[in-house]
Amino acid sequence: MPRTTLLRTLTVVVVGLLLIALFFFVGQRKRLFRESRTSLYTLVTITVVSPSETKAREAMDAAYDELERVGRLLNFYAPDSELSRINRNAGVAPVKVSTETLGVIQKAVDAAEETEGGFDVTVGPLVRLWDFKEKKVPSRESIDAVRGLIGFRHIVINVGASTVYLDKKGVQIDLGGIIKGYAADRAAAVLEEYGIRDGIVAVAGDIRLFGRQPDGRPWNIGIQHPRSADDDTALLATLHLDGGAISTSGDYQRYFFADGVRYHHLLNPKTGFPQDLCRSVTVVAPSAAATDAFATGIFILGPQKGIAALERLGMDGVIVDKDGAVLMTKGIRDKVKLVVAAP
């Protein structure tokens, strides 16, 4: 073969290989896919990074199916859920439950222990006395009438027998303070099972994330300003995370004013009234079940005790106290960028 012909042939082959490589690279380029649906009585947004829209949609569908499964298992309002069976048998008999249900309730009890009862899944009868729609403060008498039904120590767990028993008639467990975080953990696990290596599951304000953005940067997460007035998008701070979970509890999420006093939904189980030691608490930890429960529990516990508890437990947090001062755990100070100081 003549030299010039050989060179032309080699050139065509090389160009062809380069075009194939370029086509493959473009086809494999990671893209961001996001979808929001209603699940667990709230808005859930799932974000995934994938080179394939088909695979991304398949994984997100499976994750939403998992959220629905968790909701059916632990639904306070569904008469056929395992949780409802426990509540119906309060003061009557222990109820055998699945390992999964037992594990979630154990996580809730552990969070209650670590926050001195600040997080308490038996607080339901007290919560239902507060009408935030009608903006009515319940009477001291009505609060006192149900306080005997409040207390996580009414929950008796037998790990060996896989049973849960409520030792007093009328006591009820409502897992609303931990189920969203737990469900986010499970949905994230399903995404990874479907081959997704980077993503976010946001169940309302409880966020479970893993991996990174398509360009390789960590996820950028904002913490809402607790006194943002009419602008609910105003940020107190931002931080970068490439894994784990983050949740925030604040006195601005559900509240009303009466006689100049702010009454919010984060109730101290011991007093029956809203706790007034903090404005907001943000917790960062490996699991969303933990951040969901501890954000509430630390809010009730208060800023100084709360920071000490988070340090002891190996979690991180940002706390805005009742006067607007911002406190942080040592492990997160170099990751948080304050947008504006809390007043």
N, C-alpha and C positions, 0 to 999 in steps of 0.2 A: 504493500500500500504506500502511495506517495506520502512524503512528510507532511505536505500541506493538507492533504485529505485526512491524515491521522490527527493533525492538530485540530481541524474543524470538528472531527468526530468527538475528540476528547472535550472540546469546548462545549459542544451540545450536551454531552453526558454530564459535565460539571454543572452547567446552568440548570439542567433538568433536576439534578440532585438538590441544588440550592433552592429551586422553586418548590420541590417536594418538602424540603425541610422547613421552608418558610410557611407553606400551607399547613404543615403539621403544627408548627409553633403557634400560628394564629388560631388554629382549631382548638389547641389545648390551652389557650390563654384563659386565666381565671376571671370570672365575672361575678358580680354581686346580684343575688336574687333575693327578693323580699316579698313576704305575703302576710297580711293581717286577717285574722278571723276572730269571731267571738267564741270563747271556750272558758269553762270554769266561771261563768257569769261575769266575765271581764274581757277586755281586749287583749289578744295575744298577737305579738308580731315575731315572726321567725325570719332571720336573715342568714343566708348561706353563701359560701363562696364555692364556685364549681365551674369547670370548663364546659359543662353540659347542662342546658336548661332542663332537658328531660330527666336527668338524674337528680337535679336540684328539686324539681317539682315532686318527684317520686319520694324523695327523702322527707320533704316538708309535709306531704300528705301522711306519711307514716308517723311523723312526729305529732301531728295534730290528732291522729287516731290514738296515740299514746296518752295525750292530754285527756281525751274523752274517757279512756279506760280508767285512768287515775281518778277522774271526777266521779265516775260511777262507783268505784270501790269505796271512796271516802266521803261521799256526798252526805252532808248533814240532813238535807231535806228529802232524799230519796228513801222511801220505806224499806227497800230491799238491799240497801248498802250494808256493809259490815259495821260501819259506824252506827247506823240506826239500830241495828240489833243490839249493840253494846248499850246504847242509851235506853232502849226499851226494857232492858234487864237490870237497870240500876237498882241496887238494893235487893235484887232477887237471886241472881246467879252469875257466875263467870261465863263469858262467851268465848268460844274457841274461834280464832280468826286466822287469817293467812299470815305467813311470815312477814309479808310486805306491810300489812296494816299494823301488825305488832311493832315493826321497826319504826314506822312513822310516829306512832304514839310514844314509843320509847325516846325518840329524838325530842319530842315535845316536852316530855317529863324531864329529860336531861337539861334542856334549855331553861325550864322553870327552876330547877335546882341551882343552876349557875347564875341566875338573875334574881335570886331570893324571892321567887314567886312573881317577878315582874311580868314574865310571859306565862300565861296560864290559859290552857285550852278549855277550862271549865267556866270561863267568865261569861259565857253566853247569856244566862238569865239576867245578868247585870247589864250587858250591852243592849239587850232588848228593852230595857226601861228608858233608854235615852232615845228621844225622837228628834233626829237632826233635821228632818223635813219640816216639822212643825215648830222647831226651835223651843222645845220645852225641857226644863230642868226637872228631873224626877224629885219627889219628896224624899227627905231623909228616911221617913218611915218605910217607903216602898223599897228603898235601897237596903235598909236593915232587914227587911223581910226575906230577901233572897241571899243575903251574904252567907248564910249557913250552907248554901249549896255551892259556894265558890271555894275552890282550893284544889290544887293539883294532887295533893296527898290523898284525895278520895279515889285516885286512880291506882288500882292494884294490878300489876303486871306479873304474870307467871310465864317466864320465858320457856321453861321446860314443857309446860302443858300448852303453850301458845294461846293463853287466855288473857282477857282483859275484864276486870270487874270494877264497877263503880259501887263503892261500899255504902252509899246512902241513896235512898229513893229520891228522885227529883234531880239528882246531879246529872249533867250532860256534858259530853265532849263535843266541841265544835272546832274542827281543825282548820278553820278559815285563816288562821294566823301562820300556818306553815305549809298548807297544801299547795299554794301557788308556787312557792319555792321548790318544794319537792317535785311537783309536776314539771317545772322547768328543768330540773336535773334529769328527770327521766326522758323528756323530749330531746335534750341535748345528747344523751346516751344513744338514743335511737338514730339521730342524725349521723353520729359517728359510726354506728353499725352499718349504715347505708353508704359509707365511704366519704362522708363529708368531714374534712379536716379543719375547717374554719367556719365559725358561725356564732350566732347569738339567738337565744330564746328569751324574749321579754314577756313575762306574764304580768301584765300591769306594771308595777314598779319593781318587780323581782326579776333580776336579769342573770342568766347563766350564759357564759361565753367561753369560747375556746379558739385557739389558733389566732390568725391575724387577718387584716384586711387584704384585698387582692394585691395591693402594691407592697405588701410585706410589713407595713407599719402596724403597731398594736392598735387595738380598738380604742377609740377616744370616747370616754363616758362623761356625761355631765351630771353634776349634783345640783338640783334645783335650789334656788334661794328661798329660804323659809318665809321671807317677808317681801315677796316679789309683787305684792299688791295686785294690780289688774293684769300684770304680765306673768302668766304661769310658765313662760319659757325662759325667764331670767335665771341665770346660773350663779350659784355661789362659787363653784369650783369645777375644774375638769381634772381627769386623771386618765392615764393610759394603762390598759390591762390587756394581757394576751392569754388569760385563762382565769378560771374561778368564777366567782359570783359577787354581785353587789345588790344591796337593797337599802331603801331609805324609808324611815317612818318619821312623820312630821305632824305638828299640830295645825298645819295649814291644809291638810288633805280633806278632812271632813270636820267642819266646825260651824259654830254660830256665836253671835254675841248676845248677851242678856245682861242688862244693867251694867254695861261696860266691861264685862268679864268674857274672855274667850273660852268657850266650852268646846272641846274637841273629842275625837273618838278614842284616844289612847287613854284608857281608864286604868287607874291603880286598883287591882283586885282587892286590896286591903281596905281602901277607903270608899270605893265605889264611884269616885269622882275623877275627872281628868287630872293626870299628873302634870305639874307645872314647872319641872326642873329643866326641861330642854325645849328647844324649838324644833330641832330635827336631829336624827341620828342616822348615819350611813355606815353600814358594816360591809367589809370586804372579807371573804373567806373562800375556801375551796368549793363549798356547795351552797346552792341557793336555798336549800332547806334550812341551813344554819343561818344564813344572812337574813332570811325572812323572819325567823323566830327571834333572833338576837337583836335585830333592829328595834323591834317592839320591846323586848325585855330590857335592853340597855336604856331605852327612852324612859321607862318606868324607874329603873335603878338610879338614873341620874348621871351627870357628867363625870364627876371624880371617880365614883365607884365603877361607872361604866367603862372608862378608859382603863382602869386597873383590871377589870374583868376581861376585857378584850386582850390586853397584854398577857395576862395569865393563860388565856385559852389559845394564844397564838393567832388571833384574828387581828384585823386592822379596822380602823374606824375614824370617821370625822363627825364630831359632835358640835352642834351649835347650842350653847346653854341658854337659859331663860333671858339673859341680858344681851345676847348676841355674840358673846365671845366664842371663838372657834378653837376647839381642842382636837388634837390628832394623836394617834398612836405613833410610836417611834418608827415603826416599819413602813409607814405610808407617807411620811413628811416630804420625802424627796420625789414622790410620784404625783403629789397633788399641786395643782396650780390654782391659787385663789383668783377668781375673776373680779370679785368685789368683796370687801369685808362686810360681814353681817352687822347691821346696825344694832 
